[in-house]
Amino acid sequence: MSPVVLLSRDRLLLQQLQQAFARSAPQVQALLAGDPGAAEARLAACWFPPSGSLRALPALQLIHSVAAGIDHLEHDPGCPPLPVCRVVDPGHRQGMTEYVRWAVIHYHRGFDRVLGQQAGHCWERPLQVPAQDFKVGVMGLGSLGAAIAQDLAGAGYQVRGWARSAKQLPQVRCFAGAEGRDGFLDGLDLLVNLLPLTPETRGILGHATFARLALGAALVNCGRGGHLRIDDLQQALASGQLRGALLDVFDQEPLPTDHRLWSLPGVTVTPHMASAASHDCIARQVAENLRRLEAGEPLLNLADRRLGY
């Protein structure tokens, strides 16, 4: 088989993926840009590829995201109009459910406030609010969002869900479309974003959304960095409209060390760890799609670039 070129701004990820290919897909030579033979690669496996890196591969026929999303490819403005595949890991749903469950408990039980008190040696017990009185909204009801909404409902939370088209989920009050968004948002204590990034959803986490939440609500963004308007977030935190935001995704990853989000009061940054495909799963799926490409067979998990997922 042809070699695969790995493209990312994250040097540690590149090293880890090369090790995973050696373990799980040894029939494929995983190269870095500039390595001998890289120009012959027909497939590039990417996560936030450096600008111009895709256009520099003359034999390229297929672009493969190493994650479920493909919007990070926009960070290479020279990304050619080739087919794009993504990775689908069966364990992804479990990991995301665990992360969001922790995030909800973090704010519901007041751990954010308690941790903030420790530096001042302050002993002040937060009020314990019953789960059924804590209103959680899940924005995006695909396979991940639907599973998370039902998990939270099963834990006793008052859960609403919102999607582009109508959905029905047990124990979850579902809203759909632009006409249903305000009713979905009204009075939420915590908003979880799991939407795909599209032209319609870019910037959706901004002033108009925050203003409809309960005073002192919290935000959890596991969607994409492009969903968030940072200036609006900063204003909402400063005014008390939001008490906190847990952010796992960013426009630029890794998040630059001098970025203001690292030190913005009320913001917790996690390094895109909510859930990710295992490196060995990535290597196996990329290798299988390379085999299919060379055999002229249908590709797995082909994305629709027009829709953005």
PyMOL commands that set and color helices and strands:
alter all, ss='L'
color gray80, all
select helices_A, chain A and resi 11-24+38-40+71-75+92-108+111-118+131-133+143-154+177-185+207-212+225-227+230-239+260-262+279-295
alter helices_A, ss='H'
color red, helices_A
select strands_A, chain A and resi 4-8+30-32+43-47+62-65+84-85+135-139+158-163+173-176+190-193+217-221+242-247+267-269
alter strands_A, ss='S'
color yellow, strands_A
deselect
rebuild
show_as cartoon
